[in-house]
């Protein structure tokens, strides 16, 4: 079986070795727990020594030899995953409580939740990722920990009669909906206990940092993640696994690992654990891992565009974005293992929904009438046996309801998405008409057109970045072609990047109705080009002599987010992730400490200065007991100070991003 873990966890060693099979988190956690204190100190070195040492074993197993008398054998089950302690054996006298066995399990990649049986032991859990995910996040080794939604899944916000959010508890006819409803549920005492354990493990890992966050620290996180799984908290489990994978990748000095991503993963884990431990649920925190489907009636949806999907865990495919007659968004996804090859080929694959005779390319420019739709609490439609889908003619972007996406100023749309979006959720698609100004690095710089088709003198520069940077996908090449035609006006549909100033990740472009110097796309494209699949050619552009200047680089101007002194807080938080609380305490010393209050206060970030100062103070705290002896400081108080600063930094950054659009 091919593992779907990220490259940093592939379990592949130098030439001559074979990959180790994925291991269930609880199996590794128990193996580390069984070690004595002396052996735990040697575990990290033993794990590093397993690189490239795996060899094919009997009965499809994998063996790793330690000297003459100790051989560890992993025999994964039918799923290709080591899910039981008995599937990992060692021939030494100390087995199973031996260093050899724990080291091999620690060197193996972690299994995805989708590869494991559910808490009841019945069948693999539904992947926790949104259908297809985002292209930008897909290249991140910390993203897409679970496989995206299965083929034919449709996501959206269309309500249906009855049940939570208008959705009944009835299952889909084809069994698309195992137990549970996938919606936020009241927390049980067991869930609160699991949340408290997760908080404790996460706080200890944060205090240790990457430098001291070895196999023992990771095992505590894995044990807490398994407790969250048993308590029916898949979001918490996925957050913990994301941190463990990030720690592994950072300690292996993987080039694909970014400290910023690990910092974000720690903040997400601590936030979820804090809410669970305090008895607070909500979307994204106490969501169930399964979906129940209720009757959704009849729907009419129109295609918007296609988006290639390429995840770090080996999944590839396509997501076709749709819009309902009432403006509710949907997306049909076809995402499976296969990586880049499947992401490129799936754009023309057939749509597996109710027998509709359309491929994704046709659906992106066409429509469907769906009868007998089944819809989950989060809006996903099931492809059950009772679902019938009939193709209908497509609409251009200038026709309703699609035209409504482009009628609202971008600044207003971004502000609304920031206010309405749940933490960690994807922002909804945004449409706008823009004029090409030039290029700056990998960005296409544009200015938004007003309702009368002109550009305001004070209109901000917007940055269009590739939705996915992989060179084998068409995003970057298409943006470079557009940058070569300054003055060109185009209609853009994309996803705002809420972590960057005035940045849009475009998925498709088309001509601006009534404009002279605009795109000239083939009639069969229905006035839009999917930037991830369709490649713009010279014939798609107007003749030379437009209103623009010569092609070249363009000054993007100031970046309110990058130019603000908030970078000091960001670097302080990242220093804590990399070096633990000692690094944070050390950063507060010296002639110009990172959390210096002056620059932050002068820029109006007084709260950021106060929180950063409190974090450094807590990191440097050295308590004493009743006898005056130094004792271990509280990881709990340090984690709360770190999370407070991280939460404020995120909120301040979002405010700057919203302001950059206007």
N, C-alpha and C positions, 0 to 999 in steps of 0.2 A: 504493500500500500504506500502511496506517495504522501509524505507528510505535507500538511498545509501550513506549517509554521513559517515564520519569517526567516530570511536568510541568516540572521545572526543566531538563530536557534535551530538550524537545520540538522545539527548533530553530525555534520560531515567533517571529517578530518583531512589531513594531508593525503597524498596519493598512497594507495594501498589500503586505506581504511574504508569502512562502509558506514552509512548513516545509522545512528541509533534510532530505534523506534520511539515515537512520542510516549510520554509517561503521564498518567493521571496525577494531578497536583497532590492529592491526598496520599498516594503511594510514596512519593518523594518525601512529603512532610513527615510521615510516620517513620521512614527509614532514618531520617536525621534525628528525630525524637528519640529513637532507640539507641543512639550513640552516647557513650559516656563523655564527660567534659574533656578528657585528654584527647579523644579521637576527634571531637568537634573542632579542636584547634588545628588539626591536620587536614580537615576536609577540603578547604579551598585548593590547597596544593594538590591533593589527590584528584580533584575534579579536573584541574588543568592538565594533569598527567594522562588523562584518558583521551586526549585529542589524537585522533588518527589510529587509536589502538583497537578499534572494533573490527571484528572479523566475522564472516558468515559462520553460523552455528548449525547444529542439527535441528531438523524439523522446522526450518524457517526462522530459527532464532538468531541472535547475535551474541557473540562472546567477546569478552575483554579479559586478557590474561594479566595477572599480577604475580610475577615470579613463577616458580615451578608448581606451587601447591595451591594457588588461589586463582580460580577462573570464575568470572561472573557471567551468567547466561540470562539474557532477556528473551522471553518467549511471549510475544504479544498475542492477544486474542484475535478473533476473526476480523475485528475492526482495524487491526494493525496497531492498536494502542495497548500499552501495559496498564491494565486497569485494576489488577489485583496483586497483593504482595507476593503470592505464590508464583507469579510469572517472572519474578526476578530472584534468582538463586545464586549463591556463592558456595564454592567448595571448601572454604577455609573452616577452621575449627570454631571461630567466633560467629559464624553465620547463624541467623540472619542479622545479628546486631553487630555487623562488621563494617569497617571503613570502606572496603572494596565495593560492597553492594551499594552503599549510600553514594559513593563517588560516581559510579556508573550511572545511577539514576539521576544524579545531579548534573551530569554531562549531557544527558538526553534532552531533547526539546520537550517543552510542555505541550500536552494535548490541548486542542481547542475544546471549549465546552460543547460544541456541536458533535465532537467525536466521542463524548462520554454518555453513559446512560443517565437518565434523569434521576431525581432524588428517590423516586419510587422504583428505579431500576427497570423501567419498561422500555424506553426507546430514546434515541438521541434528542437532546433539547433543541428547540428552535433557535436559530441564530439570532443574536441580540442586535445585529446591525440593521440599520434601515436598508430598504431594498436598494442594493447597488452602492450606497454610500456616496461620497463626493469624490470627484477625481483628485482634488488637492490632497485630501486626507488619505487617499488610497495609497499614495507613495510613501506614507509614513509607517515605519516599522511598528509604531505603537498603536496605529489605527487598525480597524477591522479585525479585532481579536477573534470575533466569531464570524462565520461565513455569512455573506449577505443573504437576503431572502431568496428562496428557491425560484425556479423557473415559473413564469406565469404569474408571479405575485404582483399585485397591484396595490399601490399605496395611495392614500388620498385623505380628504377630510369630509367626504360626503356622509351626512348623517343618515341613519336608517331608523325605522320605527322601533321603539321599545328599548329597554336595557340601559346600561351605562352609556352616556353620551349618545343616546338614541339607538344603541345596538343591543339586540337581544342576546340571550345566552345560548341560543340554539346553535348546534354545530353545523358545519358545512356538510352537504350530502356525501362528499367524497372523503370525509375524515380529515380535512385540512386542519381542523381545530381539535387538537388533543385537549387535555384537561386545562382548566384555568381560563382567564379572560384577557390576560396581557395588559390589564389596566391597573392603575394605582389602587392598592388595597389597604385597609386599616392594618396597622402593624400588630403582630402577635407578640406575646412575651418572648417567644423563641427568636423572632426576628430582631428584637431589641437586644437580646443577649448576643446574637451573632454580630450586630452592629457594634456593640461595645468591644467585642474581641477584635473586630476588624480595626477599630480605632486604635486600640492598644498596639497591635502589630504594626500599623502604618506609622504611628508616632515613633515607635522604636526604630523603624527603618529610616524615617526622616532624620532622626537624631544621629544615626550612624552615617548616613550619606552613602554615596557610591563607594568611597574608599574603604569603608568598613561594612558595607552591605553585602557580605558574602553569602555562602550557601545556608548558613544557620539562620541569618536574618530573613533570607528569602523563604526558608521553610516555614517560619512563623506566619508569614504573609499567606503562604499556600494553605496552611492549616485553617487560617481565618477565612480564606476564600472558599474552602470546602464547607465550612460551617454556614457561610452565606448561601451556598448552593442548596444545602439541606434545608435551610429555612425558606427557600423559594425566593431568593433575591439575586436573580441573574445579573442585574446591573452592577450590584456590589461585587459579585464574583468577577465579572469582566474587568472592573476597575482595578481590583487587586492583581489579577493576572497581567494586566497592562503594565503595572508598576514593576512586577517581577521581571517581565521580559525586558523592560527598559533598564533595570539594574544589571541584568545579565549582559545586555548589549553594550552598556557603558563600561562595564568592567572588562569586557573583551576588546574594548576600544574599536568597536565597529564603526566604519566610516559613515554608515547610514544613520547612526544614532546621533540625535541632537539633544543637547542638554535642555533646550527649551521644551522639547516634547516630554521629556521625563518630568520636568517641573510642572507642566500642565497635568500630567498623569497623576502626580502626587496630590496636586490641588483637588482634582476631581475625586480621588479616592478618599481624602480626608473630609471633603464636603459631604459625600454620601454617607460615610461612616458616622460623622457627627450627627447628621439628621436621623439616621437609624437609631443610634444610641440614645438620642433624646426623645424617641418615640414619634418623630415627625416623618410622615411619608410624603407622597406626592409623585407626580410624573417623573420618570427617570430614576427614582429612588426605590420605591416599593413595587415597581411594576412586576407583574407575573411573567414567567418565561413562556407561557403558552397563550394561544389566541383562541377565543370562541367566536364563531361566526354567526351572525344573524341575518335575516332576510333584508336585502337592500333594495328590492324592487327593481325598477327599470332605470337605466342610466344611459345618457348620450354623452360621449366624450369625444373631444377633438385633439388631434396630435399637435404638439408644439415643436419638439426636437428630440434627437437621440443624444445620449451621452455614453461614451465608452467607460467601462469600469475595470480598473486594475488594482487589486488589493495586495497588500504586503504578505498576505497569507496564502498566495497562490491562486486566488479566484480571479476570473475574468468574465466579461460579458458586456451587456448593454442595458441601459435604462432608457425607456422612451417616456418622455414627459407628456402628460395629457391635461386637458382642462375640461371640467364639467360644464353643463349648460348654465349653471348658477355661479360659475367662477371658482368652484372648488378644485384644487389640484389633485391629480392622480399620477401614478407612474407605473408602467408595466416593465418588469425586470426579468432578465434571463441571465443569471449569474451562477456559474458553476466552476469547479476546479478546471484549470487550463491556462491561466496566466495571460500573457500578452497575445498569444496566437488566438485564444478564444475571444479576447476583448476586441481584436480587429475583425474577426469573422462573424461575431454575433450580431453585428449591425444589420446584416441581411438575413438573419435566421427567422424562421417562422414564429409567429406569436402564439404561444400555447394558452389560449383563453377561449373557451366556449366554441371551438371549431371555426373561429373567424379566419377566413382565407387571406391573411395579410402577413407580410413580414414586417420587421421593425422599421425598415426604410419606408415601406408604404404606410405604416401606422403613424409615423412621425409627420407625414403630410396628408394623412387621411383622418378617419374617425371610426368609431364603433358605436353601435346601439347594443347595449347589454341588457338581456332579459333574465330574470331570476338571479340577479347578482347576490352574492353573499359578501358581507362586509364585517370586518372586525372592529373592535373598539378604537383602534388607531387608524381605521380607514382602509385597511388592506382588503381588496376583493379576492375571494377564493375562486380557483378555477375548478369548481366542483362539476359533477356530472349533470346537475340541473341548470348550469349556466349556459346561455346561448348568446353568442356575439355575432352581429351582422355588420359588415363594413358599410360605411356611409361616406359620401363625398367629403373631402377635406375643405378646410377654410383657410384663406390667407390671413396673415397677421393683421390686416387692416379691417377684417370683419369681426363682428361681435360673436361670441364673448371674448375672442382672443385679443381684440383691439384694446380692451380695458387694461391689459397688462402694461400698455405703453402710454396710457393717458395720464398717469400720475407722475409728478416730478420725482426724480430719483431720491432726492433728499427726504421727501415725505415718506416714500416707500421704505427706505432704510430705517427711518425712525420708527415706523409702524412695525417692521419686522423685529427690531430690537425689543420693542415693548411686548410683542405678542409671543415671541419664540421662547420655548422652554429651554433651560440650561442644557447645553450640549446638543441641541437639536439643529438640524440643517436649516439655514434661512431659506425662505421661499424664493422662487425665481422672480427676477426683476427685469422689466423691459424699459428701454429708453432709446431715443434718437440722438446720435452724437455726430460730431465732426472730427475727423482724424487730424491730429496736430503733428505727430511724429513718433519717434521711438526713443526710449531711454532704457538701455539694457535689454532685459527680456520683456519689458512693458510696452504696450501700445498706449500712447497718450491721446486722450480725446477730450472734447468739451461737449456738454449736453446742449441740445437745441431747445429753444423755447417753443411755446405753442405755435408761434408764427413762423417757425423754421429758421430763425436767426439765433446767433449765439450772444448771450449777454456779455458785456464787457468785463463784468466781475465773475463770470462763470468759472468755477474751479476746474482744474485739470483732473480728470479721472484716469485711473490706471487700469488697463485691461491686461490681466495676467493669464497665462495658459491655464485652463481648467485642469489639465494634467500635463506635467512637463516631459513625459517620456518622449524621446525623439522619434520613436516608431509610430506615434500617434500624430494626427494632423494639426493639433492645436497650435503649436509654436510656429510651424511653417505658414499657416494661414494668417496668423497675426503679423508675421514679418511681411507678407504680401500686402496686407492692408496698410502697414506703416509706410510702404513705398508710394502711397498716393495721398499726400497731405491735401486737405480740403475736401476729401471724399466724405459724404454724409451717409451713414448707415444706421439701420435699425438693429439693436443688439438685445439679445435675451441671454441672461446669465444669472449667476448666484453671487450676491454681494459677499465679499470677504470681510467679515465683521471683526477681524483681528488686524486689519491693515487700513491705513488711511485712504479713503476714496478709491477703493479697489473693487473691481468686478471681475469674476471668473466667467468669461463669455462661453456659452454653449452653442449659440447659433447667431447668424447675422442675416440680414436681408436688406433690400432697398427701402429707402424712405419714400412713401407715396408722394407723388407730385414733384419730387426733387429732380433736377437735371443731372447733377454730378453725383451719381450714386451707382450702386451695383446694378449689373445687368445679368441676372441669373436665368438659366434655362426655364422655360415654361413648366417643364415636368418637375422642377424643384419646388414649385408653388411659392416662389419668391422667398425662399430661405435656404441657407446652407448650414448643415451641421458641421461645426468646426472640428469635431473629433473624427469625422468620417469623410465628408466631402472636401475635396481639395480645390481651392480657388485657382483659376487659371487667368491668363492675360485677357482672354475674351470675356471674362466676367466683369471687367472694369471698363469705365468709359474711356473715350479717346483722350489723348494727352491734351493739355491746355486748360486744365481745370483751374479753380481759384487758388489752389494751394501753392506753396513754395517748393523748392527742390527737396527731394527726399534726403533725410539725414537725421542726426540725433537732435533731441529736443530737451531743454532744461525742464525737469519735472517740478521745479520750484520747491519750496519748503515742505517738509513732512511734519505736521504737527505732532504726530505720535512719536516718530523717531527723534525729533529735535527737542522733545520735552525732557526735563531731568528725571522723568519716571524710570529712565534706564538704570538709574542708581538702585531703585527698589528691585527692579527685575534682576540685576546682577547680584544683589544681596540674596534674593531667593534662590537663584541658581547656584550661588556659592554654597548655600546650605544643603542643596541637593547633592552637589558634587563632594563636598568635604564634611558634611554633617554640622552639628551645632558648634564644634570647635572652629570651623572655617568662618561661620557667621560672627562668632565672638572676636576672631582675629581681624575681620574686615572692619570692625568698629574702632580699631586702633590705627595709629599712624597719622601722618600730616594731613591727609585728605581721605577720611573714611568714606566708604560707599554711602552709608545712610546720613551723610552730612545734611544738617537741617537747613543750612543757608540756601543753597540752590533750589531745594524743593519749596521752601517757604516763599522765596522771592517769586517763584513761578505760580504761587497760589495753591500749592499742594501741601497745606499744613497738616491735614489728616494723614497723608502718606508719610510725612516726616515723623509724626508722632508714633505711627504704627511701626515704622522701621526702627525708630529708636527703642521702642518697647521690645522688639524682637531681639535686637543686639543685647539689651540689658538682660533679657531672660536667658539668652544663649550663654552669657558670661556669668550667670548666677552659679555660685558654689556654696550650697547650703552646708551647715554643720549640725551634728546631732547634739544631744544634751551634754555630751562629754567634750564638745569642741572639736570633734574629728570631722573631716570632710566626708560628705556622703554623696551618693549619686544624685545628680539633679533630676528633676521631673521631666520626662519626655512628654508627658501630657500637656503641661503648661507651655513648653516650647512649641509643640505642634499647634496649639491654639493660637499662639502669637504669630507663628508662620502663616497659618491659614487666614488669619485676620488681615495680614498684610497682602497676601496673594489675592484675597477676595476684593479688597479695595483697589488693588492695582488693575484687576480685570474690569471693575466698574468704571474706573477713571479712564482706562483705555477705550472702553466702549463709548464713553461720552465724547472723547476726542475724535473717534472714528465718525460718529454721527455728525459732529460739527464740520468735519472735513468735506462732507458732501454738499454743503450749502455755501 
